[in-house]
Amino acid sequence: WTTHGGSNWTDDIVVDTTSLNWIFGLDFVDENHGLATGSSGQAYVTSNGGRNASDWTRVIADTAKGSFYGNFTMYPDGNYYISGSSFCTSTDYGMNWTRHHSADANYDFGMTFPDKLHGWTGGGDDLFGSSGWVHRTTDGGATWSTSIFNPLYPVRNIYFLDTLKGFALGGNKY
């Protein structure tokens, strides 16, 4: 972390030495509430800025122990949406999670919700050279569309500015 615009960094935070968990995503919804997502169904949450290891709490977001890759969505009221092997939601700043099925039977990467009803997720299977996909929901993730976009390569991140304008990016290798 840095408080000097990136000219000086503090790199001594180790949030978990007891488990094998790669961290793939990090975001803050305000200066106190942050979320880090990774593998093994785990996430780390902070409610006080996360500057020390003791500021982060490890929680199980996906009881099936799946991984979370790509971007995710957080709201200031504590509603969080993450995707990967499963689609998981929280209403209490990431302290407790509800596991749902992913939009695609294979695997979802990035996820975006410009409002609490409309969301998009992307994915693909680069191990076998398959194309990517994008699915959408209009009911907060209760149901997902069939694939509405099939680019040549898997979609890694997706972001919508509002319910009409969005971006998807990806590639055929990590």
Secondary structure, DSSP 4 states (H G I P E B T S, - for coil): --SSTTSS--------SSS---EEEEEESSSS-EEEEESTTEEEEESS---SGGG-EEEES-TT---B-S--EE-TTS-EEEEBSEEEEESSTTSS-EEEE-SSSS-EEEEE-SSSS-EEEEEE-TTTT--EEEEEESSTTSS--S-SB--SS-EEEEEESSSS-EEEEE-S--
